Amino acid sequence: MKDLVLRVFILLSPPLMRKPLAEAILASRRKLSITISAM
């Protein structure tokens, strides 16, 4: 559900914002997966 909201937000955001936003989301997701695997 949260992913869907993020996807819609990315689609609606201006092109200039899209790339840093996507990178931030990917970075946070990577951090989350590292945290989970560390457990």
C-alpha positions as CSV (number, residue, x, y, z in Angstrom):
1,M,0.0,0.0,0.0
2,K,2.8,2.4,1.0
3,D,4.7,1.5,-2.2
4,L,1.6,2.5,-4.3
5,V,1.4,5.9,-2.6
6,L,5.2,6.4,-3.2
7,R,4.8,5.4,-6.9
8,V,1.9,7.8,-7.4
9,F,3.9,10.6,-5.7
10,I,6.9,10.0,-7.9
11,L,4.7,10.1,-11.0
12,L,3.1,13.3,-10.0
13,S,6.3,15.0,-8.9
14,P,8.1,17.2,-11.5
15,P,10.9,15.6,-13.5
16,L,13.6,17.5,-11.7
17,M,12.5,16.2,-8.4
18,R,11.9,12.6,-9.6
19,K,15.5,11.5,-9.7
20,P,16.7,12.6,-6.3
21,L,13.4,11.4,-4.8
22,A,13.7,7.9,-6.4
23,E,17.4,7.8,-5.2
24,A,16.3,8.7,-1.6
25,I,13.6,6.0,-1.7
26,L,16.0,3.4,-3.0
27,A,18.6,4.4,-0.4
28,S,16.1,4.1,2.5
29,R,14.9,0.8,1.2
30,R,18.5,-0.5,1.0
31,K,19.1,0.7,4.5
32,L,16.0,-1.1,5.6
33,S,17.0,-4.3,4.0
34,I,20.5,-4.1,5.5
35,T,18.9,-3.5,8.9
36,I,16.6,-6.6,8.5
37,S,19.5,-8.8,7.3
38,A,21.6,-7.6,10.2
39,M,19.0,-9.0,12.6
